[in-house]
Amino acid sequence: MASSKPAVTFRDVTLGYDRHPAVHHITGDVEAGALLALVGPNGAGKSTLLKGIVGELRPLSGSLKLDSLRKSGIAYLPQQIEIDRLFPISVFDCAAMGLWRKIGAWRGLDRRYRQEVARALATVGLQGLSDRLVGALSGGQFQRVLFARLLLQDAALILLDEPFRAVDTKTVADLIALIGRWHSEGRTVLAALHDIELVRAHFPATLVLAREVVAWGETRKVLTPANLTKSQQLVEAFDEQAGICARDESVRERLPA
């Protein structure tokens, strides 16, 4: 259950790439133990916000603070499209990467740690597949491997970026159950999601994002058709304005000095 103590604090935070804002003026607290969904259309800045929390992006302005958490206390799962599945690594070794911060990258696994990896794989339903290469797995099986790796990280703050995209229904149900377990253990979980009904059914709190905060609070109060429509309109308006600016810049570049 969530406490009143914030795990993540945003104060007028702007994040972006090459000094171009992607999300701006974010202010609010993510309570420790919260189960929070990030919702918004493509281009709303959900991935950017998660990358800011994990430290891949530094704020262009404002402040983003983690409650006494080191980077080792954060587990981050990017979208599958950002992960190279062609690297020849087994299911066991891929999951075992979740132990690196605990034992170091070059230390071998003793019997106790190998048993931990085996238990994590069993928890996500992959017992018997330890020796299979990850490149031979289905999308759902590979996502289970990544969740096993998250289990082994044993983190207080877990960030998930579209964890159910291109994943079968059974896998979604199993992984949602694991997220519920993390929540019951008092961990803080933030997940960027597109499936609105999934959010309504399983996530008590929601942040509706459209490069800025549209609404943030209890899911039943903020996940409304009006807020979803507003988020879509804001992103479309931003994209349209960005296109105009790009065309204007192109014209200026062609004008003689």
Secondary structure, DSSP 8 states (H G I E B T S, - for coil): ---SSEEEEEEEEEEEETTEEEEEEEEEEEETT-EEEEE--TTSSHHHHHHHHHTSS--SEEEEEESS--GGGEEEE--GGGS---S--BHHHHHHGGGHHHH-SSS---HHHHHHHHHHHHHTT-TT-TTSBGGGS-HHHHHHHHHHHHHHHT-SEEEEESTTTT--HHHHHHHHHHHHHHHHTT-EEEEEE--HHHHHHH-SEEEEESSSEEEEEEHHHH--HHHHHHHHHHHHHHHHHHHHHHHHHHHHHHS--
